[in-house]
C-alpha cells in the first residue's frame, strides 16, 4: 500500500466547507473536550455520552444525534457533528496510549502509531480516493457534506479484534480479517498496522457508498457501483482463478424466488453463497449497463429503490431488468424474473451494507 500511497501524495482540493479541517496532529495525552458547543443550542456533555467498552471509549451516537437535531442550521449541525467525531477520537487516541497520534488532513482523520511520512501518505490516500470516486462516477457521486473520513490503525491483532468485537457482540469468533468498515452510528475504517494494504479496497468501496448516499437507488445498483469502483481504484493482484466455475455457481443458484431477493436487496444479507453471488451479479449488471455512461447516468439518477430500478431501466436503458438478468444467466426471458415489489413482503434495501 505504501507504494500506492506515495503515488497519491500531493495537494488536494478542500471539500465543502463543513467537511474541511486543517492539517494537524493532536497530542495523544492532551485532555479532550468534555463539552461540545454549537450556536443556538445547549452545550452537549460528550463525557456523559462516552461508554467504556473494555478500555475503548465508544460514543452514544444516538444521544449525539438527538442533540444535533436541536442545532438550528445545517452548517452548524455539520460543524457540531465534526466536533463530536474529533472529540471521540481524541478520547480513543488517549486510551490507546502515548505512542498513538490523531492526525488530520482535508476531511480525513487518522489514529495510528505510523511514522509521520507514512501517516501523511495514508491521509492523502483517503482524501484522494474521494476525489477519484467523484471523478470516476461523474454526475452521480458527490463528496459527503457531513463528517470526516476516519481510519483507525491498530498496532496488533489483539487490539483490533477486541475493538471490533464491541460492535458485533453476537458474532462470536471472527474470521481472519485485517481491515473493515464499521458503522456503529459514526462510520469509520479499522485495520492493523502490519497490513495497511488490506483496508485499501474497503476504503474505496465504502467511500463510494458515502458518495452515493444522496441517491435513493436500489441495493443491487448501489453495491454494483461500489464493487466496480473498488476494482477500478484498487485492482486485485490477480483475477479470480476460475471464472467459469463462478458462472456455473450463478446458473445453479438463481431462481425466480432468489432473483426477487436480489432486486429487493435481501439476498445481499444472506449468510450463504447467495451473498457472494449477489455482489458479483450486481457487478456484472452495472458493468454492462454502464458501457454507455451518459445513458447509464440518467438511469441511475432516476432509479428508485421502491421498484428495484425497473421503471428507470425501461425508460432510460430500454430494457427489462428481468430479461437482462435472464440473458446473463443463459435463460429465456421470463416475466417472473423482473422486479415484483408486491412479492417482496418487506421494504427493499438501499445497500451500503
C-alpha positions as CSV (number, residue, x, y, z in Angstrom):
1,X,0.0,0.0,0.0
2,X,2.9,2.4,0.8
3,X,3.9,2.4,-2.9
4,X,0.4,3.4,-3.9
5,X,0.1,5.9,-1.1
6,X,3.3,7.6,-2.1
7,X,2.0,8.0,-5.6
8,X,-1.0,9.8,-4.3
9,X,0.7,12.4,-2.1
10,X,0.0,15.9,-3.4
11,X,-2.2,18.9,-3.0
12,X,-5.9,18.0,-2.5
13,X,-8.8,20.3,-3.0
14,X,-10.9,21.0,0.1
15,X,-14.4,19.6,0.1
16,X,-17.4,21.5,1.2
17,X,-16.6,24.0,4.0
18,X,-18.3,21.9,6.6
19,X,-16.0,18.9,5.8
20,X,-12.7,20.8,5.6
21,X,-10.3,20.6,8.5
22,X,-6.8,21.9,8.9
23,X,-3.8,19.6,8.7
24,X,-2.9,18.9,12.3
25,X,-1.6,16.4,14.8
26,X,-3.2,16.0,18.2
27,X,-1.2,15.2,21.3
28,X,-2.5,11.8,22.5
29,X,-2.3,12.8,26.1
30,X,-3.9,16.2,25.9
31,X,-7.3,16.3,27.6
32,X,-10.2,16.0,25.1
33,X,-13.0,18.5,25.4
34,X,-15.8,17.2,27.7
35,X,-18.4,19.6,26.4
36,X,-19.2,20.4,22.7
37,X,-20.7,23.8,21.8
38,X,-22.9,24.8,18.9
39,X,-24.6,28.1,18.1
40,X,-28.2,28.3,19.1
41,X,-28.2,25.1,21.1
42,X,-27.5,24.0,24.7
43,X,-23.9,22.6,25.2
44,X,-23.6,18.9,24.8
45,X,-21.9,16.8,27.6
46,X,-19.9,14.4,25.5
47,X,-18.2,12.9,28.5
48,X,-21.7,11.6,29.6
49,X,-22.2,10.0,26.2
50,X,-18.9,8.0,26.3
51,X,-19.2,4.3,27.1
52,X,-16.2,2.3,28.4
53,X,-16.0,-0.9,26.3
54,X,-13.1,-2.8,27.7
55,X,-10.9,0.2,27.7
56,X,-12.1,1.6,24.4
57,X,-14.2,4.7,24.8
58,X,-17.2,4.4,22.4
59,X,-19.8,7.1,21.9
60,X,-23.6,7.0,22.2
61,X,-24.2,8.4,18.7
62,X,-28.0,8.3,19.3
63,X,-27.5,10.9,22.0
64,X,-25.3,12.9,19.7
65,X,-28.0,12.9,17.0
66,X,-30.7,13.9,19.5
67,X,-28.6,16.9,20.5
68,X,-27.7,17.9,16.9
69,X,-31.4,17.8,15.9
70,X,-31.8,20.9,18.1
71,X,-29.0,22.8,16.4
72,X,-30.7,25.4,14.2
73,X,-28.8,25.5,10.9
74,X,-27.4,22.8,8.6
75,X,-23.9,24.3,8.7
76,X,-23.9,24.4,12.5
77,X,-25.2,20.8,12.6
78,X,-22.3,19.6,10.4
79,X,-19.8,21.5,12.4
80,X,-21.2,20.1,15.6
81,X,-21.1,16.5,14.3
82,X,-17.5,17.0,13.2
83,X,-16.6,18.4,16.6
84,X,-18.1,15.3,18.3
85,X,-16.2,13.0,15.9
86,X,-13.0,14.8,16.7
87,X,-13.6,14.7,20.5
88,X,-14.4,11.0,20.5
89,X,-11.2,10.2,18.5
90,X,-9.2,12.3,21.0
91,X,-10.6,10.1,23.8
92,X,-9.9,6.9,21.9
93,X,-6.4,8.0,20.9
94,X,-5.6,8.8,24.6
95,X,-6.9,5.4,25.7
96,X,-4.8,3.6,23.1
97,X,-1.6,5.0,24.7
98,X,1.1,7.7,24.3
99,X,2.5,6.2,21.1
100,X,-0.7,6.9,19.2
101,X,-1.4,10.1,17.4
102,X,-4.5,11.7,15.9
103,X,-3.7,13.3,12.6
104,X,-5.9,15.1,10.1
105,X,-5.7,16.3,6.5
106,X,-8.5,17.6,4.5
107,X,-11.6,15.6,5.6
108,X,-9.6,12.6,6.7
109,X,-8.8,11.7,10.3
110,X,-6.2,9.0,11.2
111,X,-5.4,7.4,14.6
112,X,-2.1,5.4,14.4
113,X,1.5,4.9,15.5
114,X,2.6,5.2,11.9
115,X,5.7,7.2,11.1
116,X,4.9,10.7,10.1
117,X,5.6,10.2,6.4
118,X,3.5,7.0,6.2
119,X,0.7,8.7,8.1
120,X,0.8,11.7,5.7
121,X,0.6,9.3,2.7
122,X,-2.3,7.4,4.3
123,X,-4.3,10.6,4.9
124,X,-3.6,11.7,1.3
125,X,-4.8,8.3,0.0
126,X,-8.1,8.7,1.8
127,X,-8.6,12.3,0.5
128,X,-7.5,11.4,-3.0
129,X,-9.8,8.4,-3.1
130,X,-12.9,10.6,-2.5
131,X,-11.8,12.8,-5.4
132,X,-11.2,9.9,-7.7
133,X,-14.6,8.4,-6.9
134,X,-16.3,11.7,-7.7
135,X,-14.4,11.9,-11.0
136,X,-15.0,8.3,-11.9
137,X,-18.7,8.4,-11.2
138,X,-19.2,11.7,-12.9
139,X,-22.6,13.2,-12.4
140,X,-23.6,10.6,-9.8
141,X,-21.1,10.8,-6.9
142,X,-20.7,13.8,-4.6
143,X,-18.4,14.2,-1.6
144,X,-20.5,13.9,1.6
145,X,-21.3,17.2,3.3
146,X,-21.1,15.9,6.8
147,X,-18.4,14.3,8.9
148,X,-14.8,13.1,8.4
149,X,-13.4,10.0,6.7
150,X,-12.0,8.2,9.7
151,X,-9.3,5.5,9.7
152,X,-8.0,3.7,12.9
153,X,-4.9,1.7,12.6
154,X,-4.2,-0.7,15.5
155,X,-0.7,-1.9,16.3
156,X,-1.7,-5.5,16.8
157,X,-4.3,-8.1,16.0
158,X,-5.4,-8.5,19.6
159,X,-6.4,-4.8,20.0
160,X,-8.0,-4.8,16.6
161,X,-10.3,-7.8,17.3
162,X,-11.1,-6.6,20.8
163,X,-12.3,-3.3,19.4
164,X,-14.3,-4.9,16.5
165,X,-16.0,-7.3,18.9
166,X,-17.7,-4.5,20.8
167,X,-19.6,-3.6,17.6
168,X,-20.6,-7.2,16.8
169,X,-21.1,-8.8,20.3
170,X,-23.2,-11.7,18.9
171,X,-20.8,-12.6,16.1
172,X,-18.6,-14.9,18.3
173,X,-15.3,-15.8,16.7
174,X,-14.3,-13.6,13.7
175,X,-12.8,-14.9,10.5
176,X,-9.3,-13.7,9.8
177,X,-9.6,-10.1,8.8
178,X,-7.2,-7.2,8.7
179,X,-9.5,-4.4,7.6
180,X,-13.2,-3.5,7.7
181,X,-15.7,-0.7,7.8
182,X,-17.8,-0.2,11.0
183,X,-20.9,1.9,11.1
184,X,-21.9,1.9,14.7
185,X,-23.5,5.4,14.4
186,X,-20.3,7.0,13.2
187,X,-18.8,5.3,10.2
188,X,-15.1,4.5,10.3
189,X,-12.5,2.2,8.9
190,X,-10.3,-0.1,11.1
191,X,-7.2,-2.1,10.2
192,X,-4.0,-3.5,11.6
193,X,-0.6,-1.8,11.2
194,X,1.1,-4.9,9.8
195,X,-1.1,-4.9,6.6
196,X,-2.4,-1.4,5.7
197,X,-2.9,-2.7,2.1
198,X,-5.9,-4.9,3.2
199,X,-8.1,-2.0,4.1
200,X,-7.5,-0.1,0.8
201,X,-10.3,-1.7,-1.2
202,X,-12.6,-1.5,1.8
203,X,-12.0,2.3,1.9
204,X,-12.7,2.6,-1.8
205,X,-15.9,0.5,-1.6
206,X,-17.4,2.3,1.4
207,X,-16.4,5.8,0.3
208,X,-18.3,5.0,-2.9
209,X,-21.4,4.3,-0.8
210,X,-20.9,7.6,1.1
211,X,-20.6,9.5,-2.2
212,X,-23.8,7.9,-3.5
213,X,-25.8,8.4,-0.2
214,X,-27.9,11.2,-1.7
215,X,-29.4,8.9,-4.2
216,X,-32.4,6.7,-3.5
217,X,-31.2,3.8,-5.5
218,X,-31.8,0.0,-5.0
219,X,-29.2,-2.1,-3.2
220,X,-28.1,-4.0,-6.4
221,X,-27.2,-0.7,-8.1
222,X,-25.6,0.7,-5.1
223,X,-23.4,-2.4,-4.5
224,X,-22.7,-2.8,-8.2
225,X,-21.3,0.7,-8.4
226,X,-19.3,0.2,-5.3
227,X,-17.8,-3.1,-6.4
228,X,-16.9,-1.8,-9.9
229,X,-15.4,1.4,-8.4
230,X,-13.4,-0.6,-5.9
231,X,-12.0,-2.8,-8.6
232,X,-11.1,0.2,-10.8
233,X,-9.3,2.1,-8.0
234,X,-7.8,-0.9,-6.1
235,X,-7.4,-3.7,-8.6
236,X,-6.7,-7.1,-7.0
237,X,-3.3,-8.6,-7.6
238,X,-4.8,-11.4,-9.7
239,X,-8.0,-12.2,-11.4
240,X,-10.4,-14.9,-10.0
241,X,-8.8,-18.3,-10.6
242,X,-11.8,-19.9,-12.4
243,X,-14.5,-17.5,-13.8
244,X,-16.2,-20.4,-15.4
245,X,-16.8,-22.1,-12.0
246,X,-18.2,-18.8,-10.7
247,X,-20.6,-18.6,-13.6
248,X,-21.7,-22.2,-13.1
249,X,-22.5,-21.4,-9.5
250,X,-24.6,-18.5,-10.7
251,X,-26.6,-20.8,-13.0
252,X,-27.2,-23.2,-10.2
253,X,-28.1,-20.7,-7.5
254,X,-30.5,-18.2,-9.1
255,X,-34.2,-19.0,-9.5
256,X,-37.4,-16.9,-9.7
257,X,-37.6,-16.6,-5.9
258,X,-33.9,-15.8,-5.4
259,X,-33.9,-13.2,-8.0
260,X,-36.7,-11.3,-6.2
261,X,-34.4,-11.3,-3.2
262,X,-31.7,-9.8,-5.4
263,X,-34.0,-7.0,-6.7
264,X,-35.2,-6.2,-3.2
265,X,-31.7,-6.3,-1.8
266,X,-32.4,-9.1,0.7
267,X,-30.0,-11.5,-1.0
268,X,-27.1,-9.3,0.0
269,X,-27.9,-10.1,3.6
270,X,-27.8,-13.9,3.2
271,X,-25.2,-15.9,5.1
272,X,-24.7,-18.4,2.4
273,X,-23.1,-18.2,-1.1
274,X,-26.0,-16.0,-2.2
275,X,-24.2,-13.2,-0.5
276,X,-21.1,-13.5,-2.7
277,X,-23.1,-14.2,-5.8
278,X,-25.3,-11.1,-5.2
279,X,-22.3,-8.8,-5.2
280,X,-20.9,-10.5,-8.3
281,X,-24.2,-10.3,-10.2
282,X,-24.6,-6.7,-9.3
283,X,-21.0,-6.1,-10.5
284,X,-21.8,-7.7,-13.9
285,X,-25.1,-5.9,-14.4
286,X,-23.6,-2.5,-13.6
287,X,-20.5,-3.1,-15.7
288,X,-22.7,-3.9,-18.8
289,X,-25.2,-1.2,-18.3
290,X,-22.5,1.5,-17.7
291,X,-20.9,0.9,-21.1
292,X,-22.7,4.0,-22.3
293,X,-22.1,6.2,-19.3
294,X,-24.3,9.1,-20.2
295,X,-27.3,6.9,-20.7
296,X,-26.4,4.9,-17.6
297,X,-26.1,8.1,-15.6
298,X,-29.7,9.1,-16.5
299,X,-30.9,5.7,-15.4
300,X,-29.0,5.8,-12.1
301,X,-30.3,9.2,-11.3
302,X,-33.9,8.1,-11.9
303,X,-33.6,4.6,-10.4
304,X,-36.0,4.1,-7.5
305,X,-35.4,1.6,-4.7
306,X,-39.2,1.1,-4.5
307,X,-39.3,-0.9,-7.8
308,X,-35.7,-2.1,-7.9
309,X,-35.0,0.4,-10.7
310,X,-37.4,-1.3,-13.1
311,X,-39.2,1.8,-14.5
312,X,-36.0,3.7,-14.9
313,X,-34.4,0.8,-16.8
314,X,-37.3,0.7,-19.2
315,X,-37.3,4.5,-19.7
316,X,-33.5,5.2,-20.0
317,X,-31.9,1.9,-21.0
318,X,-34.8,0.5,-23.0
319,X,-34.5,-2.9,-21.2
320,X,-36.5,-5.1,-18.9
321,X,-34.3,-5.9,-15.9
322,X,-35.7,-9.5,-15.7
323,X,-34.8,-10.1,-19.3
324,X,-31.3,-8.6,-18.8
325,X,-30.5,-11.0,-15.9
326,X,-32.0,-13.9,-17.8
327,X,-29.6,-13.3,-20.7
328,X,-26.7,-13.2,-18.3
329,X,-27.8,-16.5,-16.7
330,X,-28.5,-18.1,-20.1
331,X,-32.2,-18.4,-19.7
332,X,-35.1,-17.5,-21.9
333,X,-36.8,-14.2,-20.9
334,X,-39.3,-14.8,-18.1
335,X,-41.6,-12.1,-16.6
336,X,-41.3,-13.7,-13.2
337,X,-37.7,-12.7,-13.1
338,X,-38.4,-9.0,-13.4
339,X,-38.7,-6.9,-10.2
340,X,-42.0,-7.6,-8.5
341,X,-42.3,-5.3,-5.4
342,X,-45.6,-6.9,-4.5
343,X,-43.8,-10.2,-3.8
344,X,-41.1,-8.7,-1.6
345,X,-43.1,-8.6,1.6
346,X,-40.8,-6.2,3.4
347,X,-39.4,-2.8,2.4
348,X,-36.5,-3.0,-0.1
349,X,-32.9,-2.4,0.9
350,X,-30.8,0.5,-0.3
351,X,-27.5,-1.2,0.1
352,X,-24.3,0.1,1.7
353,X,-24.2,-2.9,3.9
